[in-house]
Amino acid sequence: PRLAAVDSMQFNAQMVFFAHRVDPAIGGTYMTLLNTAANLGSTWPASVVMYMVGQLSVPPTCETVEGGAEICKGGRESYFPLQLVLSILGCLWVYLMGSKVQHLAELPDDAWRTHLDEDDEEGSGNTDPNSEGQSNRKVKKAD
């Protein structure tokens, strides 16, 4: 239950961050893209780690002795060494990339916008030199 509460708080913080960055011109699409990227970024590492644990672990050798008892010797579980190595890599990533991530987080909301509506505000919005002053605005057809 406690982990679920922490997951919910992290998800809410992530959605608030995304909501501040979403460009109103493409709102729902952009929010879906950001959420999909976050979901992919948070789910695939677990599969990779579990695969690595399976590949790096060495099963014990077992033999049956008189009386049907089985004695197992040796073997090596790779979970804890892998956890240590990946934790060190994570700390290095935070150390090396932390300032860049902080810079992205501190960008003003306008830096995340597509600026699709600026053309309409600046004049005709047409950047095609072959056109004769025609606007690029989309016209809605009446039904």
Sequence and secondary structure as in RCSB ss.txt:
>XXXX:A:sequence
PRLAAVDSMQFNAQMVFFAHRVDPAIGGTYMTLLNTAANLGSTWPASVVMYMVGQLSVPPTCETVEGGAEICKGG
RESYFPLQLVLSILGCLWVYLMGSKVQHLAELPDDAWRTHLDEDDEEGSGNTDPNSEGQSNRKVKKAD
>XXXX:A:secstr
 HHHHHHHHHHHHHHHHHHHH  GGGHHHHHHHHHHHHHHHHHHHHHHHHHHHHHH B  EEEE TTS EEEE  
B  HHHHHHHHHHHHHHHHHHHHHHHHHHHHS GGGG   TTHHHHHSS    TTSSS          
